[in-house]
């Protein structure tokens, strides 16, 4: 595969003629999953603009989730990029498409998302959930106008690794404490409350160890 140029062919294929790779490492999404809903929202907002990549025999190489959502929306056909690969190269490309990704410039990403929150575009169509947007933007900015509040706001910039760890910590806090069990001090932002509980537990743990 290395150093080899592969011819790419674009075809319109019936969805019934393409099928998922049995080794695909991505978890199969359910209609109730947030990511499924985000993909669905994006397709409704922008249309189908990202072709599915398939091997010549119809095996999906990239786009398993899009294919599932398209079927659920009633699509019977989809534009596909057809490649001609051996099964070994097909598997390598599948993993690469799932793994390879660029680094976000979080400042530019935040600015772009802030602009979208002030427009008529459904910002969730970008694929980010409300919780993720709240973390990236530093507060909830999902309305066209920011509400006046006496609560102080702070904005943070995270690396992708830090952001992933923070998401896990917030999920743990959300599972551990119900909203009425958190110390909110009048704050209605659930992400901010979860961050506070992470800090509070860390402070209590440090105090216990030092004591």
DOROFI-420388 format. One record per residue (C-alpha): residue number from 0; residue in three letters; y, z, x. Coordinates in pm, 1 decimal, padded with zeros to 6 digits. Each point is the difference from the previous one (the first is absolute). Layout:
{NUM, "ALA", {Y, Z, X}}
...
# end
This chain:
{0, "UNK", {00000.0, 00000.0, 00000.0}}
{1, "UNK", {00237.1, 00082.0, 00285.3}}
{2, "UNK", {00234.8, -00285.2, 00084.1}}
{3, "UNK", {-00133.9, -00211.9, -00287.4}}
{4, "UNK", {00233.3, -00159.7, -00252.3}}
{5, "UNK", {-00138.2, -00001.8, -00353.0}}
{6, "UNK", {00110.6, -00246.7, -00263.5}}
{7, "UNK", {00147.8, 00169.8, -00305.7}}
{8, "UNK", {-00042.0, -00166.1, -00337.8}}
{9, "UNK", {00183.1, 00108.3, -00314.5}}
{10, "UNK", {-00194.5, -00041.4, -00321.2}}
{11, "UNK", {00014.5, 00113.5, -00359.6}}
{12, "UNK", {-00329.9, 00175.8, -00069.4}}
{13, "UNK", {-00151.4, 00157.1, -00315.0}}
{14, "UNK", {-00016.0, 00376.5, 00049.8}}
{15, "UNK", {-00358.7, -00016.7, -00118.9}}
{16, "UNK", {-00086.0, -00208.2, 00307.8}}
{17, "UNK", {00121.4, 00250.7, 00260.0}}
{18, "UNK", {-00161.3, 00334.7, 00071.5}}
{19, "UNK", {00070.7, 00313.6, 00205.1}}
{20, "UNK", {-00153.8, 00054.2, 00340.8}}
{21, "UNK", {-00270.3, 00266.0, -00023.5}}
{22, "UNK", {00120.2, 00148.8, 00330.5}}
{23, "UNK", {00369.2, 00018.2, -00098.0}}
{24, "UNK", {00128.9, 00333.3, 00141.0}}
{25, "UNK", {00273.1, 00042.8, -00261.1}}
{26, "UNK", {-00090.4, 00226.5, -00291.2}}
{27, "UNK", {-00032.5, -00180.2, -00331.2}}
{28, "UNK", {00296.3, 00082.1, -00220.6}}
{29, "UNK", {-00025.5, 00110.5, -00360.4}}
{30, "UNK", {00260.8, -00091.0, -00264.5}}
{31, "UNK", {00102.8, 00365.9, -00011.0}}
{32, "UNK", {00072.9, 00010.9, 00375.3}}
{33, "UNK", {00371.6, 00006.9, 00096.6}}
{34, "UNK", {-00047.5, -00282.2, 00254.1}}
{35, "UNK", {-00164.4, -00218.0, -00266.7}}
{36, "UNK", {00297.0, 00060.3, -00228.5}}
{37, "UNK", {00243.8, -00080.1, 00283.8}}
{38, "UNK", {-00170.8, -00332.6, 00070.7}}
{39, "UNK", {-00004.3, -00074.5, -00372.3}}
{40, "UNK", {00370.7, 00081.9, -00025.7}}
{41, "UNK", {00078.5, -00222.6, 00298.8}}
{42, "UNK", {-00190.0, -00293.6, -00151.1}}
{43, "UNK", {00184.0, 00040.3, -00328.8}}
{44, "UNK", {00337.0, 00028.1, 00175.7}}
{45, "UNK", {-00031.5, -00281.9, 00255.3}}
{46, "UNK", {-00297.6, -00204.4, -00113.7}}
{47, "UNK", {-00294.8, -00097.8, 00215.5}}
{48, "UNK", {00153.2, -00087.9, 00336.9}}
{49, "UNK", {-00261.8, 00125.6, 00249.3}}
{50, "UNK", {-00314.2, -00220.6, 00005.2}}
{51, "UNK", {-00343.9, 00154.6, 00038.6}}
{52, "UNK", {-00176.7, -00088.2, 00324.9}}
{53, "UNK", {-00358.9, -00112.7, -00047.9}}
{54, "UNK", {-00272.8, -00146.8, 00216.7}}
{55, "UNK", {-00137.9, -00341.9, -00090.2}}
{56, "UNK", {-00288.9, 00158.5, -00194.3}}
{57, "UNK", {00239.8, 00194.3, -00225.3}}
{58, "UNK", {-00023.3, 00336.3, 00174.0}}
{59, "UNK", {00333.6, 00181.5, -00016.7}}
{60, "UNK", {00130.3, 00076.4, 00348.7}}
{61, "UNK", {00339.5, 00137.0, -00094.9}}
{62, "UNK", {00130.8, 00086.1, -00345.6}}
{63, "UNK", {-00280.1, 00194.9, -00169.2}}
{64, "UNK", {00245.1, 00224.9, -00182.3}}
{65, "UNK", {00221.2, -00288.7, -00112.6}}
{66, "UNK", {-00305.5, -00180.6, -00135.3}}
{67, "UNK", {-00101.4, 00305.3, -00204.4}}
{68, "UNK", {00348.6, 00041.5, -00143.9}}
{69, "UNK", {00030.9, -00371.1, -00081.2}}
{70, "UNK", {-00324.7, 00015.5, -00198.1}}
{71, "UNK", {00120.1, 00307.6, -00188.3}}
{72, "UNK", {00321.1, -00184.8, -00091.4}}
{73, "UNK", {-00200.1, -00284.1, -00149.5}}
{74, "UNK", {00037.4, -00255.6, 00279.1}}
{75, "UNK", {-00290.4, -00244.3, 00023.8}}
{76, "UNK", {00115.1, -00185.4, 00314.0}}
{77, "UNK", {00182.5, 00086.0, 00320.0}}
{78, "UNK", {00147.5, -00182.4, 00296.9}}
{79, "UNK", {-00216.9, 00059.3, 00305.3}}
{80, "UNK", {00018.7, -00067.8, 00370.9}}
{81, "UNK", {-00343.5, -00130.3, 00100.6}}
{82, "UNK", {-00126.2, 00056.0, 00354.6}}
{83, "UNK", {-00318.1, -00123.4, 00163.1}}
{84, "UNK", {-00141.3, 00293.5, 00195.4}}
{85, "UNK", {-00335.8, 00130.6, 00106.0}}
{86, "UNK", {-00102.5, 00324.0, -00169.3}}
{87, "UNK", {00072.9, 00191.8, 00321.2}}
{88, "UNK", {00351.2, -00143.4, 00027.9}}
{89, "UNK", {00051.7, 00047.9, -00373.1}}
{90, "UNK", {-00077.9, 00369.7, 00033.0}}
{91, "UNK", {00229.8, 00034.5, 00303.7}}
{92, "UNK", {00287.1, -00164.8, -00186.9}}
{93, "UNK", {-00059.6, 00221.7, -00304.1}}
{94, "UNK", {00029.4, 00313.3, 00211.6}}
{95, "UNK", {00302.5, -00135.6, 00186.1}}
{96, "UNK", {00183.9, -00078.5, -00324.7}}
{97, "UNK", {-00065.7, 00355.5, -00118.8}}
{98, "UNK", {00097.8, 00159.4, 00330.1}}
{99, "UNK", {00280.9, -00201.4, 00154.3}}
{100, "UNK", {00350.6, 00084.9, -00113.5}}
{101, "UNK", {00345.3, 00019.6, 00148.6}}
{102, "UNK", {00200.9, 00315.1, 00055.3}}
{103, "UNK", {00272.4, 00071.7, -00254.0}}
{104, "UNK", {00355.1, 00059.1, 00111.5}}
{105, "UNK", {00033.3, 00295.6, -00236.1}}
{106, "UNK", {00381.0, -00007.6, -00000.9}}
{107, "UNK", {00007.5, -00365.6, -00104.4}}
{108, "UNK", {-00281.1, 00056.3, -00249.1}}
{109, "UNK", {00190.0, 00290.1, -00155.2}}
{110, "UNK", {00320.8, -00203.3, -00024.9}}
{111, "UNK", {-00182.4, -00291.4, -00160.9}}
{112, "UNK", {-00170.7, 00226.3, -00253.9}}
{113, "UNK", {00329.2, 00171.9, -00080.1}}
{114, "UNK", {00154.9, -00338.3, -00074.5}}
{115, "UNK", {-00289.3, -00080.8, -00233.4}}
{116, "UNK", {00040.3, 00326.9, -00192.2}}
{117, "UNK", {00353.0, -00110.0, -00084.0}}
{118, "UNK", {-00115.0, -00341.4, -00124.9}}
{119, "UNK", {-00193.1, -00116.8, -00303.7}}
{120, "UNK", {-00315.2, -00050.9, 00206.4}}
{121, "UNK", {-00289.6, 00235.7, -00074.6}}
{122, "UNK", {-00015.4, 00178.4, 00335.9}}
{123, "UNK", {-00362.7, 00099.7, -00064.7}}
{124, "UNK", {-00084.6, -00369.6, 00018.9}}
{125, "UNK", {00032.2, 00039.1, 00378.4}}
{126, "UNK", {-00329.0, 00190.1, -00009.9}}
{127, "UNK", {00149.5, 00344.3, 00064.2}}
{128, "UNK", {-00069.7, 00281.6, -00245.0}}
{129, "UNK", {00274.3, 00232.7, -00125.8}}
{130, "UNK", {-00123.2, 00274.9, 00233.2}}
{131, "UNK", {00009.7, -00231.8, 00302.6}}
{132, "UNK", {00346.8, -00122.9, -00094.2}}
{133, "UNK", {00118.9, 00358.4, -00033.9}}
{134, "UNK", {-00118.6, 00081.3, 00352.5}}
{135, "UNK", {00144.1, -00316.8, 00155.2}}
{136, "UNK", {00333.3, 00025.4, -00176.8}}
{137, "UNK", {00034.0, 00373.1, 00047.1}}
{138, "UNK", {00046.6, 00060.1, -00372.2}}
{139, "UNK", {-00077.2, -00166.6, -00330.3}}
{140, "UNK", {00215.1, -00314.8, -00029.4}}
{141, "UNK", {-00186.8, -00183.4, -00273.0}}
{142, "UNK", {00294.2, -00018.7, -00238.3}}
{143, "UNK", {00288.7, -00243.5, 00024.3}}
{144, "UNK", {00239.7, 00289.3, 00053.7}}
{145, "UNK", {-00061.3, 00316.7, 00197.5}}
{146, "UNK", {00033.4, 00314.6, -00205.1}}
{147, "UNK", {00252.3, 00257.4, 00109.0}}
{148, "UNK", {-00170.0, 00317.7, 00114.5}}
{149, "UNK", {00080.4, 00323.3, 00173.9}}
{150, "UNK", {-00327.6, -00021.7, 00189.0}}
{151, "UNK", {00040.2, -00097.0, 00364.7}}
{152, "UNK", {-00171.1, -00314.5, 00119.6}}
{153, "UNK", {-00143.8, -00086.8, 00339.7}}
{154, "UNK", {-00123.7, -00334.9, 00122.1}}
{155, "UNK", {-00282.0, -00036.4, 00248.5}}
{156, "UNK", {-00130.5, -00284.5, 00212.7}}
{157, "UNK", {-00372.1, 00008.3, 00080.3}}
{158, "UNK", {-00230.0, -00203.7, 00217.5}}
{159, "UNK", {-00296.1, -00153.9, -00183.5}}
{160, "UNK", {-00229.1, 00267.1, 00145.6}}
{161, "UNK", {00231.0, 00281.9, -00107.2}}
{162, "UNK", {00040.8, -00153.6, -00344.2}}
{163, "UNK", {-00379.7, -00020.2, -00044.3}}
{164, "UNK", {-00042.8, 00367.2, 00098.3}}
{165, "UNK", {00283.0, 00102.1, -00231.1}}
{166, "UNK", {-00156.2, -00186.1, -00292.0}}
{167, "UNK", {-00327.4, 00185.0, 00055.6}}
{168, "UNK", {00179.6, 00334.8, 00011.9}}
{169, "UNK", {00189.3, -00078.1, -00321.5}}
{170, "UNK", {-00321.5, -00100.1, -00174.8}}
{171, "UNK", {-00158.1, 00330.5, 00106.6}}
{172, "UNK", {00296.2, 00195.7, -00136.7}}
{173, "UNK", {-00008.7, -00198.2, -00323.8}}
{174, "UNK", {-00368.7, 00080.0, -00045.9}}
{175, "UNK", {00038.9, 00364.9, 00101.1}}
{176, "UNK", {00302.5, 00092.4, -00212.1}}
{177, "UNK", {00089.6, -00094.0, -00353.9}}
{178, "UNK", {00372.1, -00072.8, -00052.0}}
{179, "UNK", {00056.6, 00340.1, -00162.0}}
{180, "UNK", {-00165.8, 00172.9, 00296.7}}
{181, "UNK", {00243.5, -00139.4, 00256.7}}
{182, "UNK", {00318.9, 00170.2, 00107.0}}
{183, "UNK", {00246.5, -00263.7, -00116.0}}
{184, "UNK", {00329.4, 00196.9, -00007.3}}
{185, "UNK", {00114.8, -00241.1, -00268.6}}
{186, "UNK", {-00102.5, -00315.0, 00185.6}}
{187, "UNK", {-00159.9, -00263.2, -00225.9}}
{188, "UNK", {-00105.2, -00227.9, 00288.4}}
{189, "UNK", {-00375.0, 00049.9, 00030.6}}
{190, "UNK", {-00016.4, -00152.9, 00348.3}}
{191, "UNK", {00271.8, 00233.4, 00124.4}}
{192, "UNK", {-00184.1, 00294.1, -00154.1}}
{193, "UNK", {-00324.3, -00100.0, 00167.3}}
{194, "UNK", {00173.8, -00032.7, 00336.3}}
{195, "UNK", {00143.8, 00348.4, -00049.4}}
{196, "UNK", {-00346.3, 00140.2, -00072.6}}
{197, "UNK", {-00135.3, -00163.5, 00317.4}}
{198, "UNK", {00278.3, 00163.7, 00201.8}}
{199, "UNK", {-00046.2, 00334.3, -00178.8}}
{200, "UNK", {-00373.6, 00008.3, 00069.2}}
{201, "UNK", {00060.2, -00097.2, 00364.1}}
{202, "UNK", {00259.4, 00277.7, 00038.3}}
{203, "UNK", {-00232.7, 00256.9, -00154.5}}
{204, "UNK", {-00284.2, -00110.3, 00225.5}}
{205, "UNK", {00220.7, 00024.7, 00311.1}}
{206, "UNK", {00117.7, 00345.7, -00110.1}}
{207, "UNK", {-00361.3, 00113.0, -00051.5}}
{208, "UNK", {-00106.9, -00127.2, 00343.4}}
{209, "UNK", {00297.0, 00151.8, 00180.2}}
{210, "UNK", {-00053.3, 00330.1, -00179.7}}
# end
